[in-house]
């Protein structure tokens, strides 16, 4: 089993180079409008992300107990852990429509492709597309969903457009990351207070990074 090693990454260095039941709404930060980069957060491009994955001291994801296989060799492959509940984000590829591929921070351990993502950089738009290794689909924001499921994230797209593009931010002080959807300008939050099948679902719904709801830890799942 690989050992998890953490370091604070220097921001200056980084910048250089079955149908689901909809849960009852719960008390949590809410948002309805466009968002801007919050104070203390900086957008991270492909060069910066490559520095993280290529750094020997970068965060390394522990394998689940009993799993001794290498997770992945490609440096751009990452696992995403919610700062709110310390669980890894996984793709629910076995969920029935309309929520097949739902993104949920529900795994207590990194087990493999279910929790693995390729962060694909697009130079023209200066954004990332997140491709789930569980089903080889791109993560999209479901803007047209309604109620508590509006703006949930699902790995369901075979190509990339505005629905699938995100800006990645880093906060050096917190050593945490945030994702902002370019579709609606809102930050991705983890719904820790939801119950049922949407518990821990990711939604692009916050106008600001208000705390651990919108904060994540990225792990390199390279060899």
C-alpha positions as CSV (number, residue, x, y, z in Angstrom):
1,X,0.0,0.0,0.0
2,X,1.3,3.4,-0.9
3,X,2.0,5.9,1.8
4,X,0.2,9.3,1.8
5,X,2.5,12.2,1.9
6,X,1.2,15.8,2.1
7,X,2.9,19.1,1.5
8,X,1.8,22.7,1.2
9,X,2.2,23.6,-2.5
10,X,3.6,27.0,-3.2
11,X,1.1,29.0,-5.2
12,X,3.8,31.2,-6.7
13,X,5.6,28.2,-7.9
14,X,2.4,26.7,-9.3
15,X,1.5,29.8,-11.2
16,X,5.0,30.1,-12.6
17,X,5.6,27.4,-14.7
18,X,-33.6,3.4,-10.4
19,X,-34.9,7.0,-10.4
20,X,-33.5,8.7,-7.4
21,X,-35.6,10.4,-4.7
22,X,-35.0,14.1,-4.4
23,X,-34.1,14.9,-0.8
24,X,-35.7,17.6,1.2
25,X,-33.8,20.9,1.1
26,X,-31.4,21.3,4.0
27,X,-29.7,24.2,5.7
28,X,-26.6,24.9,3.7
29,X,-24.9,27.7,1.8
30,X,-27.1,28.5,-1.2
31,X,-26.6,30.4,-4.5
32,X,-28.4,31.5,-7.5
33,X,-26.2,33.9,-9.4
34,X,-22.9,34.2,-11.1
35,X,-19.7,33.8,-9.2
36,X,-16.3,35.4,-9.4
37,X,-12.9,34.1,-8.1
38,X,-13.0,34.5,-4.3
39,X,-10.3,36.3,-2.4
40,X,-7.3,34.0,-1.7
41,X,-8.0,31.7,-4.6
42,X,-6.1,31.6,-7.9
43,X,-6.9,29.8,-11.2
44,X,-4.6,27.0,-11.9
45,X,-3.5,26.0,-15.5
46,X,-2.1,22.8,-16.9
47,X,1.5,23.8,-16.1
48,X,0.6,24.2,-12.5
49,X,-1.3,21.0,-12.3
50,X,1.6,19.2,-13.9
51,X,3.8,20.5,-11.2
52,X,1.6,18.9,-8.6
53,X,1.3,15.5,-10.2
54,X,5.0,15.5,-11.0
55,X,6.2,16.5,-7.6
56,X,7.5,13.6,-5.6
57,X,6.1,15.2,-2.4
58,X,2.6,15.7,-3.8
59,X,-0.3,14.1,-2.2
60,X,-0.5,10.4,-3.0
61,X,-3.7,8.5,-2.7
62,X,-3.8,5.4,-0.5
63,X,-5.2,2.3,-2.0
64,X,-8.1,0.5,-0.4
65,X,-7.2,-2.3,2.0
66,X,-6.1,-5.4,0.2
67,X,-5.6,-3.6,-3.1
68,X,-1.9,-3.7,-4.1
69,X,-2.3,-2.8,-7.8
70,X,-1.1,0.5,-9.2
71,X,-3.9,3.0,-9.6
72,X,-2.7,4.7,-12.7
73,X,0.5,5.8,-14.3
74,X,-0.6,9.0,-16.0
75,X,0.3,12.1,-14.0
76,X,-2.9,14.0,-15.0
77,X,-5.0,11.4,-13.2
78,X,-6.4,12.5,-9.9
79,X,-8.7,11.5,-7.1
80,X,-10.9,14.2,-5.5
81,X,-11.6,14.2,-1.7
82,X,-14.2,16.4,-0.1
83,X,-12.9,18.6,2.6
84,X,-16.3,18.5,4.2
85,X,-16.7,14.8,4.9
86,X,-13.2,13.5,4.0
87,X,-14.7,11.1,1.5
88,X,-13.5,10.5,-2.1
89,X,-15.7,11.5,-5.0
90,X,-17.0,8.6,-7.0
91,X,-19.0,8.0,-10.2
92,X,-22.3,6.2,-9.6
93,X,-22.3,4.4,-12.9
94,X,-24.8,1.8,-11.7
95,X,-27.5,4.4,-10.8
96,X,-30.5,4.4,-13.1
97,X,-31.5,7.3,-15.3
98,X,-31.9,10.2,-14.9
99,X,-29.0,10.1,-12.5
100,X,-26.6,7.6,-14.1
101,X,-23.0,8.8,-13.4
102,X,-24.0,11.0,-10.5
103,X,-20.9,12.4,-8.7
104,X,-21.0,11.7,-4.9
105,X,-18.3,12.1,-2.2
106,X,-19.1,8.8,-0.6
107,X,-16.0,6.6,-0.7
108,X,-14.0,6.2,2.6
109,X,-11.1,4.8,0.6
110,X,-9.7,5.1,-2.9
111,X,-10.6,1.9,-4.6
112,X,-9.8,2.4,-8.3
113,X,-11.6,3.8,-11.4
114,X,-14.8,4.7,-9.5
115,X,-12.8,7.4,-7.8
116,X,-10.4,8.3,-10.6
117,X,-10.6,11.3,-12.9
118,X,-8.5,12.7,-15.8
119,X,-8.3,16.5,-15.7
120,X,-8.0,17.5,-19.3
121,X,-6.8,21.0,-20.0
122,X,-8.1,23.1,-22.9
123,X,-5.8,25.9,-23.8
124,X,-8.3,27.8,-25.9
125,X,-10.8,28.2,-23.1
126,X,-8.4,28.0,-20.2
127,X,-10.6,25.4,-18.5
128,X,-10.6,21.7,-17.6
129,X,-12.9,18.8,-18.5
130,X,-13.1,16.0,-16.0
131,X,-13.3,12.6,-17.4
132,X,-14.4,9.8,-15.1
133,X,-12.3,6.6,-15.5
134,X,-15.3,4.6,-14.2
135,X,-17.3,5.0,-17.4
136,X,-15.0,7.1,-19.6
137,X,-17.6,9.9,-19.7
138,X,-17.1,13.6,-19.1
139,X,-18.6,15.3,-16.0
140,X,-21.4,17.7,-16.8
141,X,-23.5,20.1,-14.8
142,X,-27.2,19.3,-15.1
143,X,-28.5,22.9,-15.2
144,X,-31.9,21.9,-16.4
145,X,-32.7,19.6,-13.5
146,X,-35.1,21.1,-10.9
147,X,-35.4,21.2,-7.2
148,X,-32.6,19.9,-4.9
149,X,-31.1,18.0,-7.9
150,X,-30.6,21.2,-10.0
151,X,-26.9,21.6,-11.1
152,X,-25.8,18.1,-10.0
153,X,-22.7,16.8,-11.6
154,X,-22.9,13.6,-13.7
155,X,-20.3,11.7,-15.7
156,X,-22.5,11.2,-18.8
157,X,-21.1,13.1,-21.8
158,X,-19.1,11.6,-24.7
159,X,-17.8,15.1,-25.8
160,X,-17.0,18.4,-24.2
161,X,-18.9,21.7,-24.4
162,X,-19.9,24.4,-21.9
163,X,-21.7,21.9,-19.7
164,X,-18.5,20.0,-19.1
165,X,-16.0,22.8,-18.5
166,X,-14.6,23.9,-15.2
167,X,-12.1,26.4,-13.8
168,X,-9.8,25.0,-11.2
169,X,-8.7,27.2,-8.2
170,X,-6.1,26.7,-5.6
171,X,-5.8,28.3,-2.1
172,X,-2.2,28.2,-0.9
173,X,-3.1,29.0,2.7
174,X,-5.7,26.2,3.0
175,X,-3.9,23.9,0.6
176,X,-7.3,23.1,-0.9
177,X,-9.0,23.3,-4.3
178,X,-12.3,24.5,-5.8
179,X,-14.1,24.0,-9.1
180,X,-16.2,26.5,-10.8
181,X,-18.6,25.6,-13.6
182,X,-18.4,27.8,-16.7
183,X,-22.0,26.9,-17.6
184,X,-23.5,28.8,-14.7
185,X,-20.5,30.5,-13.1
186,X,-21.1,28.7,-9.8
187,X,-18.8,26.7,-7.6
188,X,-19.1,23.0,-7.0
189,X,-20.4,22.1,-3.5
190,X,-20.8,18.8,-1.7
191,X,-24.3,18.3,-0.2
192,X,-23.3,16.8,3.1
193,X,-26.8,17.4,4.6
194,X,-28.8,15.6,1.9
195,X,-30.3,12.2,2.6
196,X,-31.1,9.2,0.4
197,X,-29.6,8.6,-3.0
198,X,-28.4,12.1,-3.4
199,X,-26.5,12.2,-0.1
200,X,-23.0,13.7,-0.7
201,X,-23.9,14.7,-4.3
202,X,-21.8,17.4,-6.0
203,X,-23.7,20.4,-7.3
204,X,-22.5,23.6,-9.0
205,X,-24.6,25.9,-6.9
206,X,-22.5,28.3,-4.8
207,X,-21.7,31.9,-5.7
208,X,-18.6,31.8,-3.5
209,X,-16.3,29.4,-1.6
210,X,-17.8,29.8,1.8
211,X,-16.0,26.9,3.5
212,X,-15.5,23.2,3.4
213,X,-18.7,22.7,1.4
214,X,-16.9,23.9,-1.7
215,X,-13.3,22.8,-0.8
216,X,-11.6,19.7,-2.1
217,X,-8.2,17.9,-1.8
218,X,-6.6,16.5,-4.9
219,X,-4.6,13.4,-4.9
220,X,-2.1,12.1,-7.5
221,X,-3.0,8.6,-8.4
222,X,0.1,8.0,-10.5
223,X,2.6,5.3,-9.7
